[in-house]
Amino acid sequence: MYMSYKKKETFDDRITEELAGHYREVLRLIGEDPAREGLLKTPLRVARSMQFLTKGYQEDGAEILRSAMFREEYHQMVVVKDIELYSMCEHHMLPFYGKAHVAYIPDGWITGLSKLARVVETYARRLQVQERLTVQIRDCIQETLHPLGVAVVIEAAHMCMQVRGVQKQNSVTTTSAFTGTFLKDIRTRNEFMTLIGANLH
């Protein structure tokens, strides 16, 4: 099974201009002069940046997996670890960043390894909480590939804890989500945790 899928990075001119207008007003409200030379193009840059940082809303994780989905009688664990992720906390709209470890046990279907990383990227590039992000990645893989089980672990540092609020620089949040064999068989779950464990904080 093969369906075409192309990565696109585009900016909607109408949305860009509307966002830029709002960011000009933000600059004014915080006490800056939007007409100052150094800030003249800032609203436009931020408008484009925000569209890039939230581009996951225009992407479909299942479509990404199906674009490289193949029949294969392989029933052992497939692990892709240390997938870099950058997301934005929906509570303060500040970044959180870290890595995801993803595994699944195929049951007739496999997908391209890079597609697992693309799924992480798709859901990370939205306003998020880490807990929901972990579950969305898990569910997308489970519902599309129908494997025997899926495991997702995310470790991330949150700038809302580092630069404001409690201002704790070295805190790391770890979340996990499992389905199927990873839930039912502790040996399988432990194997996964061992494979990724050397890199866990």
C-alpha positions as CSV (number, residue, x, y, z in Angstrom):
1,M,0.0,0.0,0.0
2,Y,1.5,3.3,-1.0
3,M,-0.1,6.8,-0.9
4,S,1.7,10.0,-1.9
5,Y,2.6,12.3,0.9
6,K,4.6,15.5,0.6
7,K,5.9,17.7,3.3
8,K,4.9,21.3,2.7
9,E,5.9,24.5,4.5
10,T,3.5,27.3,3.4
11,F,2.2,30.4,4.9
12,D,-1.3,31.7,4.4
13,D,-1.0,35.4,3.4
14,R,-4.3,36.3,5.0
15,I,-3.5,34.6,8.3
16,T,0.0,36.0,8.2
17,E,-1.2,39.6,7.9
18,E,-3.9,39.1,10.5
19,L,-1.5,37.6,13.0
20,A,1.1,40.3,12.2
21,G,-1.6,43.0,13.1
22,H,-2.2,41.4,16.4
23,Y,1.5,41.2,17.2
24,R,2.0,44.9,16.4
25,E,-0.7,45.6,19.0
26,V,1.1,43.2,21.5
27,L,4.3,45.2,21.0
28,R,2.4,48.4,21.7
29,L,0.7,47.1,24.8
30,I,4.0,45.9,26.4
31,G,5.4,49.4,26.0
32,E,7.4,49.0,22.7
33,D,7.2,51.1,19.6
34,P,6.2,48.9,16.6
35,A,7.5,51.5,14.3
36,R,11.0,51.3,15.7
37,E,13.5,50.2,13.1
38,G,14.4,46.9,14.8
39,L,10.8,46.0,15.2
40,L,9.3,46.9,11.9
41,K,9.4,43.4,10.5
42,T,9.0,41.6,13.8
43,P,5.2,41.1,13.6
44,L,5.6,39.5,10.2
45,R,8.4,37.2,11.4
46,V,6.5,36.2,14.5
47,A,3.3,35.5,12.4
48,R,5.3,33.2,10.1
49,S,7.0,31.6,13.1
50,M,3.7,30.9,14.8
51,Q,2.3,29.2,11.7
52,F,5.4,27.0,11.6
53,L,5.3,26.2,15.3
54,T,1.7,25.1,15.0
55,K,1.8,23.5,11.5
56,G,0.7,20.2,13.0
57,Y,-2.9,21.4,12.8
58,Q,-2.7,21.1,9.1
59,E,-1.1,17.6,9.2
60,D,-2.6,14.1,9.6
61,G,-0.6,11.6,11.5
62,A,-2.5,8.6,10.1
63,E,-2.0,9.9,6.6
64,I,1.7,10.1,7.3
65,L,1.9,6.5,8.5
66,R,-0.2,5.2,5.6
67,S,2.1,6.9,3.0
68,A,4.7,4.2,3.8
69,M,2.7,1.2,5.1
70,F,3.8,-2.2,4.0
71,R,2.8,-5.8,4.6
72,E,5.5,-7.6,6.5
73,E,5.4,-10.7,8.8
74,Y,7.6,-9.3,11.5
75,H,6.3,-9.6,15.1
76,Q,9.2,-8.3,17.1
77,M,9.6,-4.9,18.7
78,V,10.5,-1.9,16.5
79,V,12.0,1.0,18.5
80,V,12.8,4.5,17.4
81,K,14.3,6.4,20.3
82,D,15.7,9.9,21.0
83,I,13.3,11.6,18.5
84,E,13.8,15.3,19.1
85,L,10.6,17.2,19.7
86,Y,9.7,20.8,20.2
87,S,6.2,21.8,21.2
88,M,4.4,24.7,22.9
89,C,2.6,24.6,26.2
90,E,-1.0,25.6,25.7
91,H,-1.2,27.2,29.2
92,H,1.5,29.9,28.7
93,M,2.4,29.4,25.0
94,L,6.0,28.9,26.0
95,P,8.1,26.0,24.4
96,F,8.8,22.6,25.9
97,Y,11.3,20.4,24.3
98,G,12.9,17.0,24.7
99,K,12.8,13.6,23.1
100,A,10.3,10.8,22.4
101,H,10.9,7.1,22.4
102,V,8.4,5.1,20.3
103,A,8.0,1.4,19.9
104,Y,5.4,-0.9,18.3
105,I,5.1,-4.7,17.7
106,P,3.8,-5.2,14.2
107,D,0.9,-7.5,13.4
108,G,1.1,-7.7,9.6
109,W,1.8,-4.0,8.8
110,I,5.0,-2.0,9.3
111,T,5.7,1.7,8.4
112,G,8.7,3.6,7.4
113,L,10.9,4.4,10.4
114,S,11.0,8.1,9.5
115,K,7.2,8.2,9.6
116,L,7.2,7.5,13.3
117,A,9.4,10.6,13.8
118,R,7.0,12.6,11.5
119,V,4.0,11.5,13.6
120,V,5.8,12.8,16.7
121,E,6.5,16.1,14.9
122,T,2.9,16.4,13.7
123,Y,1.4,16.3,17.2
124,A,4.2,18.2,18.8
125,R,3.6,21.2,16.4
126,R,0.4,22.1,18.1
127,L,-0.5,23.8,21.4
128,Q,-0.1,20.9,23.8
129,V,0.3,19.4,27.2
130,Q,2.8,16.7,27.4
131,E,0.3,14.1,28.7
132,R,-2.0,14.6,25.7
133,L,0.9,14.6,23.2
134,T,2.0,11.2,24.5
135,V,-1.4,9.7,24.1
136,Q,-2.0,11.2,20.7
137,I,1.2,9.7,19.3
138,R,0.3,6.3,20.8
139,D,-3.3,6.3,19.6
140,C,-2.3,7.4,16.0
141,I,0.0,4.4,15.7
142,Q,-2.4,1.9,17.3
143,E,-5.4,3.0,15.2
144,T,-3.5,3.1,11.9
145,L,-1.2,0.1,12.0
146,H,-3.2,-2.0,14.4
147,P,-0.1,-3.5,15.9
148,L,0.1,-5.9,18.9
149,G,1.1,-3.0,21.1
150,V,2.5,0.5,21.2
151,A,4.7,2.2,23.7
152,V,5.5,5.9,23.9
153,V,7.7,7.7,26.4
154,I,8.4,11.4,26.3
155,E,11.0,13.3,28.4
156,A,10.8,17.1,28.2
157,A,11.9,20.3,29.8
158,H,9.2,23.0,30.1
159,M,10.2,26.7,29.8
160,C,7.1,27.7,31.7
161,M,8.9,26.1,34.7
162,Q,12.3,27.3,33.8
163,V,11.9,31.0,33.0
164,R,8.8,31.9,35.0
165,G,6.8,30.5,37.9
166,V,9.0,28.2,40.0
167,Q,12.1,28.8,37.8
168,K,13.6,25.3,38.2
169,Q,16.2,24.9,35.4
170,N,16.9,21.2,35.7
171,S,13.5,19.7,36.0
172,V,12.5,17.1,33.4
173,T,9.0,15.7,33.0
174,T,8.5,12.1,31.8
175,T,5.2,10.7,30.5
176,S,4.3,7.3,29.1
177,A,1.5,5.6,27.3
178,F,1.1,1.9,26.3
179,T,-1.4,-0.4,24.5
180,G,-1.7,-4.1,23.9
181,T,1.3,-6.3,24.7
182,F,3.1,-3.4,26.4
183,L,0.3,-3.2,28.9
184,K,-0.4,-6.9,29.4
185,D,3.2,-8.3,29.4
186,I,5.5,-6.8,32.0
187,R,8.5,-8.5,30.3
188,T,7.8,-6.8,27.0
189,R,7.4,-3.4,28.7
190,N,10.6,-4.0,30.7
191,E,12.4,-4.8,27.5
192,F,11.3,-1.6,26.0
193,M,12.3,0.4,29.1
194,T,15.7,-1.3,29.1
195,L,16.3,-0.4,25.4
196,I,15.6,3.2,26.0
197,G,16.7,3.3,29.7
198,A,20.3,4.3,29.1
199,N,19.1,7.7,28.0
200,L,16.4,8.4,30.5
201,H,17.1,11.1,33.1
